[in-house]
Amino acid sequence: MQDILFDFLSKYITLTEEEKNSILSLDIFHSIKKGTILLKEGQRTKESYFVLKGCIRAYYVIDGEEKTTAFYTEMEGLTPPCVISKTPSEYYVSCMEDNILIISNSDMEVAVNGKFPKFETLCRILSEELLAKQRIDFDSFKTSSPEQRYLNLIQNRPDLIQRVPQHQLASYLGIKPQSLSRLRARILEKKS
């Protein structure tokens, strides 16, 4: 798993052996079982997650109903807002599959960034990329119809169609599962 991480990081920075060994000494690689809840509403945490293998989901529970807001798959990271604000979490994060995650915490990150300043640069670059991606995703969601959202999902994240239950996909798209079924049927009909 460390090779996967180092290959990913090499797209942004060059690591020395000392830096690689420093990362490996942190005990950040964790195998987490499907169904594990990493973060609950109301819980405080300092942990951030980076998916090496698997899929995690962020969701709110509103009036007893789960509202999925994001899926994170290979080479995607999540720092819950409560880590930055130091407040209780407003949502849940759970494992959709058996996962191999990098789990770091804010204290660890401060120590590593202090010792190796290039990691702070890396974090800034990754944060900027994530912010830009989330802005595009948000704008696309707000300006598109449910059908356009689904077609966009098929084009940009086709793996989720196979990896995620339909009711969670529907929630992610902002529609009911029945509406997703009708939408899929309509799209198939158009293709015929």
Secondary structure, DSSP 8 states (H G I E B T S, - for coil): -HHHHHHHHTTT----HHHHHHHHTT--EEEE-TT-EEE-TT----EEEEEEES-EEEEEEETTEEEEEEEE-TTEEE--HHHHHTS--SSEEEESS-EEEEEEEHHHHHHHHHH-HHHHHHHHHHHHHHHHHHHHHHHHHHHS-HHHHHHHHHHH-THHHHHS-HHHHHHHHTS-HHHHHHHHHHHHHHH-
